[in-house]
Amino acid sequence: ENENTAVQVTVQVTDVGENSITLAGAVKFDDSSYASYVAAGYSYYVGDTERRLKTSVGNDFSIAPGTITNLEPATKYAVAAFYESLTSSKTFYSRYVDVVTKGTVFELSSSSIESAAEGGTANIQVRLGYETSWRVKSKPSWCTCTQQANMLVVEVNENTGEMRTGEIVLEATNYYGEKTTVAIQVEQAAAANEE
């Protein structure tokens, strides 16, 4: 018998939060000599590093549910159940499942722009969660907004009148289709002849 298939481990995702993933698992063996174990629980990757959450195995060979915590929101994680057999001192894994945590990551390098009367250009970095898209929802008529990958380029036109303020509203849609907006305040100095 091929030892790699001697133990079958399965995993099920039961709950997903912004900072947590709750899992349940089970183990099946063809040969009861694999029934004694060293450790069991859940495996997940943070970047290229495997981390483990150890739980226990019940009499029905279910792997006790476990909640992986301290995760980042709107991030994709690969998760699996594992079972380390005492008999063969080998670790058996379920297949890895990709899970995206809830929530939205939509952060800007700046939430305000101050421009001189002659106008100018401002670049704002945009940090997004996994599979999050974004767009310019509204802006003052005297600003031009261009999206370049994870950057918003704002060009402020020359001001020939008094000081003016406005708001650029950006909208993000996360992996789950939930929408979030953030605003950038724009303030432009009055033209020299208006002061």
Disulfide bonds with the S-S distance in Angstrom:
none
